[in-house]
Structures are given as structure tokens and as C-alpha cells.
């Protein structure tokens, strides 16, 4: 099996809440340049997907403004939805699938499957902003598929082997909203070390929450929450699909300081066809 190239990941330092944090210096990939098949940007994407497997995608002003508005609406929807009584949220529980309402200690989520967006009734408040929610899901799907096409070309794959081929039919791909409040003490934060099981993950979060583990030194580095861009990472299926040429990174959710506060995530999971 081919292995992804490993590149040394540089880091910077940020002071947050009086704490000095080591922050990963992740590449910023311009979405519109990928659409235009700019060779420089495509090469940057391939290198980032090989190592560390995390990168940012940025957008032009018009698209950035639209996405920012949708994300802000999503955070407000999260605040309202997850504040509902538990019995009310449990009405959206769906066993055995990723979609619907889920809960475990300290974390709640609600996921809307891409393939069901026109056939299910969303709970309030998502139903009141259905157009924005579905448009955001469409934008997310366009982002990840643009990345797949660019990576396929950069890897020299022929048409029959393109990465997007495994993602053309029905799947469990979906837009997920998460409430994961911080803990009173860092010592109480559970270990969430993992890799993602799908193909590509997009994540928006306005607060410090994510760390990645470097491939070479196994050091934990923070991922800075940046405005006007989205964090993207390669997941397990894409690593397998490319014979290890792309890297699904080990990462975790945590917090830099003590203290309880609300914290919401908006993510999109591209998963392969059933």
C-alpha cells in the first residue's frame, strides 16, 4: 500500500485566556482557484491532504458573505433547538443511522441527511430556516466535491478511478449541528481522540476547540478558529480509497482554559455511496 508523504508542520503561538497555545500553521486553499484548476492551488491542496490532512478553504467575498450568514443562522438555530426539553428533542431520534437527533454525555447533535432534505419535516427552528439550511448543505457538497476533483487530477487518476466516483449515488452524507459546551475544568474534558470515518469533513466553530496530532512528532497542535473560512480534513475512507496517499489525521475536541460556556459546531460529512 502506498503511504502519504509526511511534511514537517510548522507552528505558531497564540495566547488565549492567559494560556500560550501551540497552533498548527495550516495551508489556506482558495476555493475559486480550485474551481479554475489553478495548478499552484491544486498543488497546495494535494500537499495539505497528504500531510497533515487538515487545511482551511477560503472563499471570495460574495460566497464568504453568504456562508457567514448561513453559519450565523445555524448557531442561532443550535442555541434554540438544543435548549428545548429533552423529550421534545427525542422526537427526532433515529436509531441505527447518523441522521436525526443524537445525545451522549456533554454532547448533543442533529444531522440532516443530504438525500433526505426534500422528504423529511425538519424540527423547529431548522424548519423556519429550511431554505438557508438546505442551501448551506448544497454549498458544502460543492466544496467537498471540488476538492475531490482537484485531488483526483493532482494524483493523476484516470476518469474511471476518480475519487468522486465513489460518491455519486445515495449516501449518508449530511449537515450536522452540534452542541458541546466546555467544562468547568480542563481535567474533566473526556478523551475524544479519533479519526473521521467518512471521506471528507468540513467544520465551522467560532471558538477554540480542535487539536490535531502531527504525523512525525505526535505533538498536539491547536487549530485556530478563523473567520471567513472552513476547516477541512481528510477522513478514513478517502485515505483507504487512495491507498494511503492521502492522510486521515488523528484529532480531538478539547478546550484551552477552564470555564463553562456554550459552544456550537456546524459540520458537513461526505460519506461514500451505500
C-alpha positions as CSV (number, residue, x, y, z in Angstrom):
1,X,0.0,0.0,0.0
2,X,1.3,3.5,-0.9
3,X,1.8,5.8,2.0
4,X,1.1,9.6,2.1
5,X,4.1,11.8,2.2
6,X,4.8,13.3,5.5
7,X,5.8,17.0,5.7
8,X,7.1,18.8,8.7
9,X,4.3,21.0,10.1
10,X,5.3,24.4,11.4
11,X,3.6,26.1,14.3
12,X,3.0,29.5,15.8
13,X,2.0,30.6,19.3
14,X,-1.3,32.3,20.4
15,X,-2.2,33.5,23.9
16,X,-5.8,32.5,24.8
17,X,-7.2,33.2,28.2
18,X,-3.7,33.7,29.6
19,X,-2.6,30.3,28.1
20,X,0.1,30.0,25.5
21,X,-1.1,27.7,22.7
22,X,0.9,25.9,20.0
23,X,-1.1,26.4,16.8
24,X,-0.7,24.4,13.6
25,X,0.3,26.5,10.6
26,X,-2.3,25.1,8.2
27,X,-2.5,25.9,4.5
28,X,-5.2,28.2,3.2
29,X,-6.7,26.9,-0.1
30,X,-8.7,29.4,-2.3
31,X,-11.9,27.7,-3.4
32,X,-12.3,29.7,-6.6
33,X,-8.8,28.9,-7.6
34,X,-9.6,25.2,-7.3
35,X,-12.7,25.6,-9.4
36,X,-10.5,27.3,-12.0
37,X,-8.0,24.4,-11.8
38,X,-5.1,26.7,-10.9
39,X,-2.1,24.4,-10.8
40,X,-0.4,26.2,-7.8
41,X,-3.5,26.0,-5.7
42,X,-4.1,22.4,-6.7
43,X,-0.5,21.5,-5.7
44,X,-1.1,23.2,-2.3
45,X,-4.3,21.2,-1.7
46,X,-2.6,17.9,-2.6
47,X,0.3,18.6,-0.2
48,X,-2.1,19.6,2.6
49,X,-4.2,16.5,2.0
50,X,-1.1,14.3,2.2
51,X,0.2,15.9,5.4
52,X,-1.1,16.9,7.8
53,X,-4.6,16.1,6.3
54,X,-6.0,19.3,7.6
55,X,-6.4,22.6,5.8
56,X,-8.5,25.8,5.5
57,X,-10.6,26.6,2.5
58,X,-11.3,30.3,1.8
59,X,-13.9,32.0,-0.4
60,X,-14.3,35.2,-2.4
61,X,-16.2,38.0,-0.8
62,X,-19.7,37.1,-2.2
63,X,-19.6,33.4,-1.3
64,X,-17.9,34.2,2.0
65,X,-20.6,36.6,3.0
66,X,-23.4,34.1,2.1
67,X,-21.7,31.3,4.0
68,X,-21.1,33.5,7.1
69,X,-24.8,34.5,7.1
70,X,-25.8,30.8,7.0
71,X,-23.4,29.8,9.7
72,X,-24.6,32.6,12.0
73,X,-28.2,31.5,11.4
74,X,-27.1,27.9,12.2
75,X,-25.6,28.9,15.5
76,X,-28.8,30.7,16.5
77,X,-30.8,27.6,15.4
78,X,-28.5,25.4,17.5
79,X,-29.0,27.7,20.6
80,X,-32.8,27.5,20.3
81,X,-33.0,23.8,19.3
82,X,-30.7,22.3,22.0
83,X,-32.3,24.4,24.7
84,X,-35.6,22.5,24.1
85,X,-36.8,19.9,26.6
86,X,-35.2,16.6,26.2
87,X,-38.5,14.8,25.4
88,X,-39.1,17.3,22.6
89,X,-35.7,16.6,21.0
90,X,-36.1,12.9,21.4
91,X,-38.9,13.0,18.9
92,X,-36.2,13.4,16.2
93,X,-34.2,10.4,17.5
94,X,-33.5,7.8,14.7
95,X,-31.8,4.6,15.7
96,X,-29.1,2.9,13.6
97,X,-28.4,5.9,11.3
98,X,-26.3,9.1,11.5
99,X,-29.2,11.4,10.8
100,X,-31.6,12.9,13.3
101,X,-31.1,13.7,17.0
102,X,-28.3,12.1,19.0
103,X,-27.0,12.6,22.5
104,X,-24.3,11.4,24.8
105,X,-22.8,12.9,28.0
106,X,-21.9,16.5,27.3
107,X,-22.7,16.4,23.5
108,X,-25.9,16.7,21.5
109,X,-26.3,16.7,17.8
110,X,-28.9,16.9,15.0
111,X,-28.0,15.8,11.5
112,X,-29.8,16.3,8.2
113,X,-29.0,13.8,5.5
114,X,-28.3,15.3,2.1
115,X,-30.5,12.7,0.3
116,X,-33.5,13.3,2.6
117,X,-33.6,17.1,2.6
118,X,-36.7,17.2,0.4
119,X,-38.6,14.3,2.0
120,X,-38.5,15.0,5.8
121,X,-40.0,17.6,8.0
122,X,-37.4,19.5,10.0
123,X,-37.9,20.4,13.6
124,X,-38.3,24.0,14.7
125,X,-36.2,26.2,14.4
126,X,-34.5,24.5,11.4
127,X,-37.8,24.2,9.6
128,X,-38.2,28.0,9.9
129,X,-34.9,28.5,8.1
130,X,-35.2,25.5,5.8
131,X,-34.1,27.3,2.6
132,X,-30.9,28.6,4.3
133,X,-30.2,25.2,5.8
134,X,-30.6,23.3,2.5
135,X,-28.6,25.9,0.6
136,X,-25.7,25.6,3.1
137,X,-25.8,21.8,2.6
138,X,-25.6,22.3,-1.2
139,X,-22.6,24.7,-0.8
140,X,-20.9,22.2,1.5
141,X,-21.4,19.4,-1.0
142,X,-20.0,21.6,-3.8
143,X,-16.9,22.4,-1.7
144,X,-16.0,18.8,-0.9
145,X,-16.7,17.6,-4.5
146,X,-14.5,20.4,-5.9
147,X,-11.7,19.2,-3.5
148,X,-12.2,15.6,-4.7
149,X,-11.9,16.5,-8.4
150,X,-8.8,18.6,-7.8
151,X,-7.2,15.8,-5.8
152,X,-8.1,13.2,-8.4
153,X,-6.4,15.3,-11.1
154,X,-3.3,16.0,-8.9
155,X,-2.9,12.3,-8.1
156,X,-3.0,11.5,-11.9
157,X,-6.1,9.3,-11.6
158,X,-7.9,8.4,-14.8
159,X,-11.6,9.0,-15.2
160,X,-12.6,5.5,-14.0
161,X,-10.6,5.9,-10.8
162,X,-11.7,9.5,-9.9
163,X,-12.4,9.9,-6.2
164,X,-15.8,11.3,-6.9
165,X,-17.0,8.1,-8.5
166,X,-17.5,6.5,-5.0
167,X,-19.7,9.4,-4.0
168,X,-22.2,9.7,-6.9
169,X,-25.1,7.7,-5.6
170,X,-27.2,7.7,-2.4
171,X,-25.2,8.0,0.8
172,X,-25.4,9.1,4.5
173,X,-23.6,12.4,3.7
174,X,-25.1,15.2,5.8
175,X,-25.1,18.5,7.5
176,X,-24.6,18.2,11.3
177,X,-25.3,20.7,14.1
178,X,-23.6,20.0,17.4
179,X,-23.8,21.5,20.9
180,X,-20.7,20.7,23.0
181,X,-20.4,23.1,25.9
182,X,-17.0,23.5,27.6
183,X,-16.3,22.0,31.0
184,X,-15.7,23.8,34.3
185,X,-12.2,22.3,34.4
186,X,-9.9,21.1,31.6
187,X,-9.3,18.0,33.7
188,X,-12.9,17.0,33.2
189,X,-12.7,17.0,29.4
190,X,-13.1,13.4,28.1
191,X,-10.6,12.0,25.7
192,X,-12.1,12.3,22.2
193,X,-9.1,11.2,20.2
194,X,-10.2,9.8,16.8
195,X,-10.1,9.8,13.1
196,X,-13.2,10.5,11.0
197,X,-14.9,7.5,9.3
198,X,-16.2,9.2,6.1
199,X,-14.4,10.7,3.2
200,X,-14.1,14.5,3.8
201,X,-15.2,16.6,6.8
202,X,-16.0,20.3,6.9
203,X,-16.1,22.1,10.3
204,X,-17.1,25.6,11.4
205,X,-16.6,26.6,15.0
206,X,-16.1,30.1,16.3
207,X,-14.3,29.0,19.5
208,X,-11.0,27.2,20.2
209,X,-12.0,23.5,20.2
210,X,-9.9,21.3,17.9
211,X,-6.4,19.8,18.1
212,X,-4.5,17.7,15.5
213,X,-1.7,15.2,16.2
214,X,1.3,15.6,13.9
215,X,2.4,12.6,12.0
216,X,6.1,12.8,12.7
217,X,6.4,14.0,16.3
218,X,2.9,13.0,17.6
219,X,2.7,16.5,19.1
220,X,-0.8,18.0,19.7
221,X,-1.3,21.4,18.0
222,X,-4.3,23.6,18.1
223,X,-6.4,24.5,15.0
224,X,-7.2,28.2,15.1
225,X,-10.8,29.2,14.6
226,X,-10.6,31.6,11.7
227,X,-13.4,33.8,10.3
228,X,-14.5,33.6,6.7
229,X,-13.1,30.1,6.0
230,X,-13.8,26.5,6.9
231,X,-11.6,23.8,8.4
232,X,-11.4,20.7,6.2
233,X,-9.9,17.3,6.9
234,X,-9.4,14.0,5.0
235,X,-11.2,11.1,6.6
236,X,-10.6,7.3,6.7
237,X,-12.5,6.3,3.6
238,X,-10.5,8.7,1.4
239,X,-7.3,7.5,2.9
240,X,-8.2,4.0,2.0
241,X,-9.6,4.9,-1.4
242,X,-6.2,6.4,-2.3
243,X,-4.1,3.5,-0.9
244,X,-2.7,5.7,1.8
245,X,-1.6,8.5,-0.5
246,X,-3.8,10.9,1.4
247,X,-3.8,11.1,5.2
248,X,-6.7,10.9,7.7
249,X,-5.4,12.8,10.7
250,X,-5.8,11.9,14.4
251,X,-7.5,14.8,16.1
252,X,-9.7,15.6,19.2
253,X,-12.0,18.1,20.7
254,X,-10.9,19.9,23.9
255,X,-10.7,23.4,25.4
256,X,-7.8,25.7,26.2
257,X,-8.9,27.0,29.6
258,X,-11.3,26.2,32.5
259,X,-14.8,27.5,32.3
260,X,-18.3,26.6,31.2
261,X,-19.7,28.2,28.1
262,X,-21.9,27.3,25.1
263,X,-20.1,26.0,22.1
264,X,-21.6,25.0,18.8
265,X,-20.3,23.3,15.7
266,X,-21.6,23.1,12.1
267,X,-20.1,20.3,10.1
268,X,-20.6,18.5,6.8
269,X,-19.7,14.9,6.4
270,X,-19.1,13.5,2.9
271,X,-19.6,9.7,3.1
272,X,-19.3,7.2,0.2
273,X,-22.3,5.8,-1.7
274,X,-24.1,2.9,0.0
